[in-house]
Amino acid sequence: MSDTYVISDTHFNHARMYTFLRPDGSPVRPLAMADCDALMIANWQKTVRLSDIVYFLGDFALNVPHQDYMYTLMKQLPGRLILIPGNHDHLHRWDYQNAGFSQIHGSYQYKGTWLTHMPLHPQSLGARLNIHGHTHERNIHDTRYVNVSVEQINYCPQPLDVAIARGIVHGGIDESIRPR
């Protein structure tokens, strides 16, 4: 039996990500890059089993120095990973496949829910949910959107059914898992 998870916007190896600030002036990511990368890997390893499926909704790693970096990183992340590329995933499709992503899709429908990197336009959603990343610490205050950027889910893959339930019950925003 396998479980299904979702996560977005790890931005592994992206030093500039740690210079971004929230409107109140606090850092979007309060840790140093190496510490945050290590935290995300450790959380992943504690949560995801080899038999599990993980939908990765884009912006996996930036400033990738070489293919071996991606391969080494992917070997640390258990599960069968399916990539929905983000705006910072610039490598060629086969680079991601060679590193270990089992599938790559521009977007994906799961149980009637759209999985995307960037939020879909509201007119294209109808009454369906859109589980997305891209907006990091910012939420769209519309019950059809669920943001699974790592800043929203404590830097840890979230069960996909929990993300879907967040959208149905809480309008996509769950204050209980907000970063501190």
Order of alpha helices (4+ residues) and beta strands (2+ residues): beta-alpha-beta-alpha-beta-alpha-beta-beta-beta-alpha-beta-beta-beta-alpha
